[in-house]
Amino acid sequence: MATKSVVVERRIQASPGPVWETLTDLKDMERVLSGVSRVEVLTEGVFGVGTRWRETRKMLGKEATEEMTVTESEPPDRYVTVADSHGMRYVSEIALRPDGAGATTVRMTFSASPSAGRSMGPLARLVSGLGAKAVSRALARDLDDVAASVERRG
């Protein structure tokens, strides 16, 4: 299977700084993201390359926990996380761009590809075919949750 990707964008009525802070506040993630039931931060210090956490969320009625590692970070513009699980590599990119006075467009990209010689994992099956719609809905809900949190504070 080739790499499969899902991309979702949303405009948030806040400048990039507060949006970045909300997206990278791992300790508050459970409260902000309705799809996330548990977060265990595995590293200390400021969010950046090398930051790791375990994130548990419910997808299609089942709980899944993945360990995320930040591999790229360019505050407050973008960051990339990678999770390797069940023979699959999952890459998430979150990119922010100013969008008019006091607004930010956030683009989330989720990609899944098998490790060499491995078969598709459960999230990769989601990204292919009809499952892409479920992943797209989950990403859109995350962005709606971030927008609600940031805009409430603003």
C-alpha positions as CSV (number, residue, x, y, z in Angstrom):
1,M,0.0,0.0,0.0
2,A,1.3,3.5,-0.8
3,T,1.1,6.3,1.6
4,K,-2.5,7.5,2.1
5,S,-3.3,11.0,3.4
6,V,-6.3,12.9,4.8
7,V,-6.2,16.7,4.9
8,V,-8.6,19.0,6.8
9,E,-8.4,22.8,7.2
10,R,-10.3,25.3,9.4
11,R,-10.2,29.0,9.9
12,I,-10.0,30.0,13.6
13,Q,-10.8,33.6,14.9
14,A,-7.5,34.1,16.7
15,S,-4.0,34.9,15.8
16,P,-1.4,32.1,15.4
17,G,0.1,32.5,18.8
18,P,-2.9,31.5,20.9
19,V,-3.8,28.8,18.4
20,W,-0.2,27.3,18.6
21,E,-0.4,27.4,22.4
22,T,-3.6,25.5,22.5
23,L,-2.4,22.9,19.9
24,T,0.8,22.3,21.9
25,D,-0.5,22.3,25.4
26,L,-0.4,18.6,26.0
27,K,-1.4,18.8,29.6
28,D,-4.7,20.4,28.6
29,M,-5.3,18.2,25.5
30,E,-7.9,15.9,27.2
31,R,-10.0,18.9,28.1
32,V,-9.7,20.6,24.7
33,L,-10.1,17.7,22.3
34,S,-13.4,15.8,22.8
35,G,-12.0,12.8,20.8
36,V,-9.0,12.3,23.2
37,S,-9.7,10.4,26.4
38,R,-6.2,10.3,27.9
39,V,-2.8,11.9,27.4
40,E,0.4,10.8,29.2
41,V,3.2,13.2,28.6
42,L,6.5,11.3,28.5
43,T,9.0,14.2,28.3
44,E,9.6,17.3,30.3
45,G,10.2,20.8,29.1
46,V,9.0,23.0,26.3
47,F,7.1,21.5,23.4
48,G,9.5,20.9,20.5
49,V,11.5,18.3,18.6
50,G,11.8,15.2,20.8
51,T,8.6,15.9,22.8
52,R,6.7,12.6,23.3
53,W,3.3,11.6,24.6
54,R,0.8,8.7,24.6
55,E,-2.6,9.7,23.3
56,T,-5.7,7.6,23.7
57,R,-8.7,8.3,21.6
58,K,-11.8,6.5,20.4
59,M,-12.2,5.8,16.7
60,L,-15.1,3.8,15.4
61,G,-16.1,2.7,18.8
62,K,-12.7,1.4,19.8
63,E,-10.0,2.9,22.0
64,A,-6.5,3.2,20.5
65,T,-3.3,4.5,22.2
66,E,-0.4,5.7,20.1
67,E,2.9,7.1,21.2
68,M,3.6,10.4,19.4
69,T,7.0,12.0,18.9
70,V,7.6,15.5,17.6
71,T,10.1,15.3,14.7
72,E,9.8,18.9,13.4
73,S,8.8,22.1,15.2
74,E,8.7,25.6,13.8
75,P,6.7,27.7,16.3
76,P,4.2,29.1,15.7
77,D,4.0,27.9,12.1
78,R,4.0,24.1,12.1
79,Y,4.9,20.8,13.7
80,V,5.1,17.2,12.7
81,T,4.6,14.1,14.8
82,V,5.3,10.5,14.0
83,A,3.9,7.3,15.6
84,D,5.2,3.8,14.7
85,S,2.7,1.1,15.6
86,H,1.7,-2.4,14.4
87,G,4.1,-2.2,11.4
88,M,2.8,1.2,10.3
89,R,4.2,4.7,10.3
90,Y,1.7,7.5,11.0
91,V,2.7,11.1,10.3
92,S,0.6,14.1,11.4
93,E,1.4,17.6,10.3
94,I,-0.2,20.7,11.8
95,A,0.4,23.9,9.9
96,L,-0.8,27.4,10.9
97,R,-1.0,30.4,8.6
98,P,-2.2,33.9,9.4
99,D,-5.5,34.5,7.6
100,G,-6.6,38.1,7.8
101,A,-6.7,40.3,10.9
102,G,-6.7,38.2,14.0
103,A,-7.5,34.9,12.3
104,T,-5.5,31.7,11.5
105,T,-6.1,28.8,9.1
106,V,-5.0,25.5,10.5
107,R,-4.3,22.6,8.2
108,M,-4.0,19.1,9.6
109,T,-2.6,16.3,7.5
110,F,-2.6,12.7,8.6
111,S,-0.7,10.1,6.6
112,A,-0.3,6.3,7.0
113,S,2.2,4.0,5.3
114,P,3.3,0.4,6.1
115,S,6.9,-0.2,7.3
116,A,8.9,-2.2,4.8
117,G,7.5,-5.7,4.4
118,R,4.5,-5.1,6.7
119,S,0.8,-5.3,6.1
120,M,-1.7,-2.5,6.7
121,G,-2.4,-1.5,10.3
122,P,-5.8,-0.5,11.7
123,L,-5.4,3.2,11.2
124,A,-4.1,2.7,7.7
125,R,-7.2,0.8,6.8
126,L,-9.2,3.7,8.1
127,V,-7.3,6.2,5.9
128,S,-8.0,4.1,2.8
129,G,-11.4,3.9,1.3
130,L,-14.5,4.7,3.4
131,G,-12.4,5.0,6.6
132,A,-10.9,8.2,5.3
133,K,-14.2,9.8,6.0
134,A,-14.0,8.8,9.7
135,V,-10.4,10.1,9.9
136,S,-11.5,13.3,8.2
137,R,-14.4,13.8,10.6
138,A,-12.1,13.2,13.6
139,L,-9.6,15.8,12.4
140,A,-12.4,18.2,11.7
141,R,-13.8,17.7,15.2
142,D,-10.3,18.3,16.7
143,L,-10.1,21.6,14.8
144,D,-13.6,22.6,15.9
145,D,-12.6,21.8,19.5
146,V,-9.4,23.9,19.2
147,A,-11.4,26.8,17.7
148,A,-14.0,26.7,20.4
149,S,-11.3,26.7,23.1
150,V,-9.3,29.5,21.6
151,E,-12.2,31.6,20.6
152,R,-13.8,31.3,24.1
153,R,-10.7,32.7,25.7
154,G,-10.3,35.5,23.1
